[in-house]
Every structure is written in C-alpha cells, then in structure tokens.
C-alpha cells in the first residue's frame, strides 16, 4: 500500500510541474487576470522568465508625477513627500546664494531673505530646507511655485556662544537638477563684553 501512495504523490507532483510549465510558457502567472492582455511576466535576453513587473513607461511616470503634484496643490503638506523621481524637473535661480552679516555679537538673532525664481517650465516643489547646524534655521514655501513664479527662503542665524569667523550652509532640496542647492551665510561673531 505504501508503494501506491508513493506513485500517487509522484503523479501529483508531475501534474503540478506540467501545469507550472504551461503557465510560465504562456507568460501568465497564477495571479494573472486572464482578461488582462498584458502578461505579468517578462522574458530576459536569454529567454528566461522573470517575475519582475514591467518597467513603467515615461508617460506613466509623468502621469504619476502630475497626480502627485495635483494632490500637493490640494494639501500643501503632501508636496514635501513627493519623490523627485516621479515629478518633472525644473530649474531655480537665486538673486544671491551667499550673505555676510559682517560683525555681530554673541546671543543675537539675524535674518536674511533669499529670493528665488522658478526659471523652468515645470512647477517647483521644495521638499526640504536644512541648516548645517541648529543655529541656522530656514523657512521655505510648502506649496508648489509655478513656472516664472517667485518665492523666498528666510534664514534665521543665532550664533549663541560661537566666536570669530563663522560660515553656515542651508541646503535646499527640490525637483531640480541637481536636486540640492546650497545657500551660505557667514559672520564674524564678537564675544560679548562682560
């Protein structure tokens, strides 16, 4: 009786292998929708079947980017979560990329507004602005800037107990190429008289 069970199991395994070979040879997977004209599998150059999904076309990526952009117009907080790879690139131009506050005192506060223009043909989405240390805090627009539109990055510098010549950077990350733009502030910080 054990022999009959073994033969039966081998027959089931054989049927399963044949069914699997058929599904792979027709480029259809177990989870494929038979009414879907596009196969869920692809063949590589050697003819081997790959289960990796098809690459998205450029049109699909553009549609996804525009959908993300439309969503960010409704909710400005979503703009910072849009991946640059899904959004069309644009260009940004700053009136100036650096500012020197000159000689300032410790424990003071200084603000600088960096004005910029979206010089590209796509909406500009600033993902983030980050200072090189906690003493340099930037504020940036969260909503998309239309082509030809302008905006401002406000940088507040508080030197605290720093002394002498100081140079700090603010890195702006946006849907530009390159993705990062660096703004620089500097100052000569004088010790407070006791």
Beta strands, then each sheet from edge to edge (+ up, - down):
strand 1: 42-43
strand 2: 49-50
strand 3: 92-94
strand 4: 98-105
strand 5: 110-118
strand 6: 126-131
strand 7: 136-139
strand 8: 150-157
strand 9: 164-174
strand 10: 180-190
sheet 1: 1+ 2-
sheet 2: 3+ 5- 8+ 7-
sheet 3: 4+ 10+ 9- 6+
end
